Each structure stands twice: as C-alpha cells, then as structure tokens.
Amino acid sequence: MTTATQPHLLVRGSEAKRYEKLGIEVFSELSERAAEEILNLFVLVSPLQLCDVADVVKAANRKKHLRGLFVEQGRDPHGVTAMLDRADLRTLKNTLVHSDPQVFERVLNAWSMEAQDQLVADATVQEEVLFIRTCALETLEIEMRKLKPFKKAKIEEMLDFEVASDGAYVYWPQLDVHLDVETVRIAKDPKLQEKYKRERIENDCRMGRAIRKLRKASGLRQKDISGVSARQVRRIEQGEVRARTKTLRCFAEAHGMSLNDYLNDVGEMMEDRKRRQG
C-alpha cells in the first residue's frame, strides 16, 4: 500500500537488490520529469556517480520531493566534497555522506514506518557537543554537560557510544545511558519541557489513582504493601512521586501477581478512567 511518506530510491549499480528487500520501490534510472513527480525520493550514489544524477537530483529538489541524497564515503572524505562541488550539489541540506550502509537503511526504514522525525540516523560527538542526525535528515545538537547523565562523565566515556540498529536511541555502554530524539528535543526547548512536565504529572496522578483503586479492590491497606512504607504508598497514590520498578514489584507481590500482570491491570484501569472522562 502506498502512503504519503513511502520512500522511493534511485540507486545505481548492484546495490539495487539490497534495498529492494526493504520493501520500497527502487529505480536504477530516472528522468528529470519522473523525478519531479515522485514523492519522497532518495538517491544513493558513490561520489563518482554524482555528476550522472545531478540533473535528476536538482529536478526533485526544485519540487521539494527530494528527501535525501545519500553519498557513500570512500577512503578520501575530501573526494566527496570535490565531487559534490563538481556536480553543483554542495549546497543541498539533505545530503548524507556516510560509509556505513546501515545508516541509509535506518533512514529508509524510518520513512517506511512514518517515524523519520523520531528515529536516529547517525550521531557524532565533537568537543562535548552531541550532534544527532534524525532519519528526516534534521540535525539536532546539544551540549552534553547540560544533560544530567553527562555532567561528570569523562571525555572518553562521552565518545564511547553506538546507535541502535533501528535508530530508536543512542547508547553509551560505559554510562548505561540511552538517549532518544524526543529527549534531545525536550532538553533543547523550554516549552516542550513544560509540556512534558505537565503530562508526566498528569500521568503520575492517573497511575496513582489506578494503584489505589486496585489496592482497595484487593482488600489491602496502605500498610499491607511489604517493602514500602504506608507514607510512600500514600504519596504514590496521590501522584506526588513516581513508583520505581522495584516499588511496583512490591505492589505486585502484595496482590499475589507477577509484575507484568499487575502493570497490565493498572494500565487497564488508567485507560478505563480516561475513556470515561473523555
């Protein structure tokens, strides 16, 4: 089924079959006119092929249909710049130069799932600044020291990271830190921070009411939750604090349930209340 964001790929050479497996439409040749009509066109070429596709790329870009120009980086990174300049494509903002085919696949998969704004294509750290390229080929940057997990981190710990294969997050194994696109956007935007804070408080209150209702339905008192003080139970049920996984496990055990089943019941109560209020 064709969707508004379904990607189309122009790729030269033997790489076409690799990307056909992703379930997208792949072309080995395109005319300028066809490029103007195709929505969400991506072009994947080597530096030497840039001049061959330059007119097609410009035609798609004029119509604002070009979503990405992927250039495979060879041994000489300066060669890519020279060939982009030769093809008069150097000023395109949606150009992605990379040596890892998985980066291109992440972008194409994200567009297929209509999640290009939420997923990471690639990331780099330069002088304690994190640069994330989303699968929409938007660049986000943030000073890492402004993020709590990195305030006391060593430089070598900051540089030791990897991008999840599906682009869901960037992961720092030494620090055990996962960072996704939404978190970076919130950290950069005070308005989003305020909105996220309000939503978190509202969710904590809804969850607290659901926990309280489930406890009462099971005939349990606040002091009957082993491992959690009655005062802490009260604060959780009033939405003043968020229950951690360890605490929720104590609730589940007091109800004679597994953690997963307990959370499912809490979630159902939250959804039921939300539907009735709506």
C-alpha positions as CSV (number, residue, x, y, z in Angstrom):
1,M,0.0,0.0,0.0
2,T,1.3,3.4,-1.0
3,T,1.4,6.0,1.8
4,A,2.2,9.7,1.8
5,T,5.6,9.0,3.2
6,Q,6.5,5.9,1.3
7,P,10.1,6.3,0.2
8,H,11.4,5.7,-3.4
9,L,15.1,5.1,-4.0
10,L,17.3,5.8,-7.0
11,V,20.4,3.7,-6.7
12,R,23.0,2.9,-9.3
13,G,24.8,-0.4,-9.8
14,S,24.4,-3.7,-7.9
15,E,23.1,-2.2,-4.7
16,A,19.5,-2.1,-6.0
17,K,18.7,-5.7,-4.9
18,R,20.0,-4.9,-1.3
19,Y,17.4,-2.2,-0.9
20,E,14.6,-3.9,-2.7
21,K,14.5,-6.3,0.3
22,L,13.3,-3.3,2.4
23,G,10.0,-3.3,0.6
24,I,10.5,0.0,-1.1
25,E,10.3,0.9,-4.8
26,V,13.8,1.0,-6.3
27,F,14.9,2.6,-9.6
28,S,18.2,2.3,-11.4
29,E,17.4,5.1,-13.8
30,L,15.1,8.1,-13.6
31,S,14.3,11.0,-16.0
32,E,14.1,14.6,-14.7
33,R,10.3,14.6,-15.3
34,A,9.8,11.4,-13.4
35,A,11.9,12.8,-10.5
36,E,9.6,15.8,-10.3
37,E,6.5,13.6,-10.0
38,I,7.8,11.1,-7.5
39,L,7.2,12.0,-3.8
40,N,9.8,11.2,-1.2
41,L,12.7,10.4,-3.5
42,F,16.1,9.3,-2.0
43,V,19.2,9.0,-4.2
44,L,22.1,6.7,-3.2
45,V,25.3,7.0,-5.2
46,S,29.1,6.9,-5.0
47,P,31.0,10.2,-5.3
48,L,31.9,9.3,-8.9
49,Q,28.2,8.9,-9.8
50,L,27.2,12.4,-8.6
51,C,27.5,14.1,-11.9
52,D,25.4,11.4,-13.6
53,V,22.4,12.0,-11.3
54,A,22.9,15.8,-10.7
55,D,20.1,16.9,-13.0
56,V,17.7,14.3,-11.6
57,V,18.5,15.4,-8.0
58,K,18.1,19.1,-8.9
59,A,14.7,18.4,-10.5
60,A,13.4,16.6,-7.5
61,N,14.8,19.2,-5.2
62,R,13.1,22.0,-7.1
63,K,9.7,20.3,-6.5
64,K,10.7,19.7,-2.8
65,H,10.4,16.0,-3.4
66,L,14.0,15.1,-2.7
67,R,14.2,13.8,0.9
68,G,17.8,12.7,0.9
69,L,20.9,12.5,-1.2
70,F,23.0,9.6,0.2
71,V,26.7,9.6,-0.8
72,E,28.8,6.6,0.0
73,Q,32.0,7.9,1.6
74,G,35.2,6.3,0.2
75,R,38.7,6.3,1.7
76,D,39.2,10.0,0.9
77,P,36.5,12.2,2.6
78,H,37.8,15.2,0.7
79,G,36.9,13.5,-2.6
80,V,33.2,13.6,-1.7
81,T,33.3,17.4,-1.2
82,A,35.1,17.8,-4.5
83,M,32.6,15.7,-6.4
84,L,29.6,17.4,-4.8
85,D,31.1,20.7,-5.9
86,R,31.8,19.4,-9.4
87,A,28.1,18.3,-9.7
88,D,26.9,21.6,-8.3
89,L,25.2,19.8,-5.4
90,R,27.3,21.1,-2.5
91,T,24.6,23.4,-1.0
92,L,21.9,20.7,-0.6
93,K,21.0,20.5,3.1
94,N,19.5,17.0,2.9
95,T,22.8,15.3,1.9
96,L,24.0,12.5,4.0
97,V,27.6,11.3,3.5
98,H,28.5,8.0,5.3
99,S,30.5,4.8,4.9
100,D,28.0,2.6,6.8
101,P,25.1,1.1,4.7
102,Q,23.1,0.6,7.9
103,V,22.7,4.4,8.2
104,F,21.0,4.5,4.9
105,E,18.8,1.5,5.7
106,R,17.8,3.1,9.0
107,V,16.6,6.2,7.2
108,L,14.6,4.3,4.6
109,N,13.0,2.0,7.2
110,A,12.1,5.0,9.3
111,W,10.3,6.6,6.3
112,S,8.5,3.3,5.6
113,M,7.2,3.4,9.2
114,E,6.4,7.1,9.1
115,A,8.8,7.6,12.0
116,Q,11.5,9.6,10.3
117,D,11.2,12.5,12.8
118,Q,11.5,10.2,15.9
119,L,14.4,7.9,14.9
120,V,18.2,8.5,14.8
121,A,20.1,8.1,11.5
122,D,23.5,8.8,13.0
123,A,25.3,10.6,15.7
124,T,28.7,12.2,16.5
125,V,30.3,14.0,19.4
126,Q,32.6,17.0,18.8
127,E,34.1,18.9,21.7
128,E,31.4,17.7,24.2
129,V,28.6,18.6,21.8
130,L,26.3,15.8,20.7
131,F,25.1,16.0,17.1
132,I,22.2,13.8,16.1
133,R,21.0,13.4,12.5
134,T,17.4,12.2,12.5
135,C,16.1,10.0,9.8
136,A,14.3,13.1,8.5
137,L,17.9,14.4,8.0
138,E,17.4,17.1,10.5
139,T,20.4,17.9,12.7
140,L,20.0,18.4,16.4
141,E,22.8,19.5,18.7
142,I,23.1,19.8,22.4
143,E,25.9,20.4,24.9
144,M,26.3,17.1,26.7
145,R,27.3,18.7,30.0
146,K,23.7,20.2,30.2
147,L,22.3,16.7,30.4
148,K,22.3,15.2,33.8
149,P,23.9,11.8,32.9
150,F,26.9,13.5,31.4
151,K,27.6,16.2,33.9
152,K,30.5,14.3,35.5
153,A,31.3,12.0,32.6
154,K,34.8,11.6,31.2
155,I,35.6,12.6,27.6
156,E,36.4,9.0,26.7
157,E,33.0,7.9,28.1
158,M,31.2,10.5,26.0
159,L,32.9,9.3,22.9
160,D,32.1,5.6,23.5
161,F,28.6,5.3,22.1
162,E,26.6,3.4,19.5
163,V,23.3,3.9,17.6
164,A,20.6,1.3,18.0
165,S,20.2,-0.8,14.8
166,D,16.6,0.5,14.4
167,G,17.6,4.1,15.2
168,A,15.5,4.2,18.4
169,Y,18.3,5.7,20.6
170,V,21.9,6.4,21.0
171,Y,23.5,4.3,23.8
172,W,26.6,4.9,26.0
173,P,27.5,1.5,27.4
174,Q,30.0,2.8,30.0
175,L,27.5,5.2,31.4
176,D,24.4,3.0,30.8
177,V,22.6,5.9,29.2
178,H,20.0,5.7,26.4
179,L,19.1,9.0,24.6
180,D,16.4,9.2,22.0
181,V,15.3,12.1,19.7
182,E,12.4,13.1,21.8
183,T,14.6,13.5,24.9
184,V,17.0,15.8,23.0
185,R,14.1,17.9,21.7
186,I,12.7,18.3,25.2
187,A,16.1,19.2,26.6
188,K,16.5,22.0,24.0
189,D,13.1,23.5,24.2
190,P,11.7,25.1,27.4
191,K,8.1,24.9,26.1
192,L,8.5,21.2,25.4
193,Q,10.0,20.7,28.9
194,E,7.0,22.4,30.5
195,K,4.5,20.4,28.4
196,Y,6.4,17.1,29.2
197,K,6.4,18.0,32.9
198,R,2.6,18.6,32.9
199,E,2.0,15.4,31.0
200,R,4.2,13.5,33.4
201,I,2.4,14.9,36.4
202,E,-1.0,14.1,34.9
203,N,0.2,10.5,34.1
204,D,1.6,10.1,37.6
205,C,-1.8,11.1,39.1
206,R,-3.7,8.8,36.9
207,M,-1.4,5.9,37.7
208,G,-1.6,6.7,41.4
209,R,-5.5,6.6,41.3
210,A,-5.4,3.3,39.5
211,I,-2.9,1.8,42.0
212,R,-5.2,3.0,44.9
213,K,-8.3,1.6,43.2
214,L,-6.6,-1.8,42.6
215,R,-5.3,-1.9,46.2
216,K,-8.8,-1.3,47.6
217,A,-10.4,-3.8,45.3
218,S,-7.9,-6.4,46.6
219,G,-8.8,-5.5,50.2
220,L,-5.3,-4.3,51.0
221,R,-4.4,-1.4,53.3
222,Q,-1.6,1.0,52.6
223,K,0.5,-0.6,55.3
224,D,0.0,-4.0,53.8
225,I,2.5,-3.4,50.9
226,S,5.6,-5.2,52.2
227,G,8.8,-3.3,51.5
228,V,7.1,0.1,51.0
229,S,6.1,2.4,53.9
230,A,2.5,3.4,54.3
231,R,3.6,7.1,53.8
232,Q,5.3,6.2,50.5
233,V,2.2,4.3,49.3
234,R,0.1,7.3,50.1
235,R,2.4,9.6,48.1
236,I,2.4,7.3,45.1
237,E,-1.4,7.0,45.1
238,Q,-1.7,10.8,45.3
239,G,0.7,11.2,42.3
240,E,3.3,13.1,44.4
241,V,6.1,10.6,43.4
242,R,6.6,8.1,40.6
243,A,6.8,4.5,41.6
244,R,10.1,2.8,40.5
245,T,10.2,-0.7,39.1
246,K,11.4,-2.1,42.5
247,T,8.5,-0.5,44.3
248,L,5.9,-1.7,41.7
249,R,7.2,-5.2,42.2
250,C,6.4,-4.9,45.9
251,F,2.8,-3.8,45.0
252,A,2.5,-6.8,42.6
253,E,3.7,-9.3,45.2
254,A,1.3,-7.8,47.8
255,H,-1.5,-8.5,45.2
256,G,-0.2,-12.0,44.6
257,M,0.5,-11.1,40.9
258,S,3.5,-11.0,38.6
259,L,4.8,-7.5,37.8
260,N,3.7,-7.8,34.2
261,D,0.1,-8.8,35.1
262,Y,-0.1,-6.1,37.8
263,L,1.1,-3.4,35.4
264,N,-1.4,-4.6,32.8
265,D,-4.3,-4.3,35.4
266,V,-3.1,-0.8,36.4
267,G,-2.9,0.2,32.7
268,E,-6.4,-1.1,32.0
269,M,-7.7,0.9,34.9
270,M,-6.0,4.1,33.7
271,E,-7.4,3.6,30.2
272,D,-10.9,2.9,31.5
273,R,-10.9,6.1,33.5
274,K,-9.5,8.1,30.6
275,R,-12.3,6.8,28.3
276,R,-15.0,7.6,30.9
277,Q,-13.6,11.1,31.3
278,G,-13.4,11.6,27.5
